[in-house]
């Protein structure tokens, strides 16, 4: 039976629905599903292009490792990134108010084309595609683009279970 998440940009009042890709990323899906709801401040990517994300403390009993990896996510991809201690630079963590976290999880949605996960500090950043947006991608893309143009201050990205 398919599992679904609702992903919301709280301040903008826009949500979409994503289907978990249990067949392609079972460990990532299980880790996220067990931890839901998850939420945090929303940010728009600087380098990856069409990405909105939040960062949360580690929540899995065991890290899922790499599965269904990508460095070129497509519109509608929902991606799990695991950043070990020392991987994110001090200033970046201070800017985001997460300097107290030794390591963290980045939960991201991609809403447009031509994304490339290359970071000047560390090189290629591989993420696990664990879900795909199946409802309301267009409205979410408009809201995500507004995060880019208008700013993310006060915006939260929320992941919850969605019953069909």
Buried (B, 14 or more C-beta within 10 A) or exposed (E): EEBBBBBBBBBBEBBBBBBBBBEBBBBBBBBBBEBBEBBBBBBBBEEBBBBBBBBBBBEBEEBBEEBBEBBEBBBBBBBBBBBEEEBBEEEBBEEBEBEEBEBBBBBBBBBBEEBEBEBEEEEEBEBBBBBBBEBBBEBBBEBBBBBBEEEBEEBBBBBBEBEE
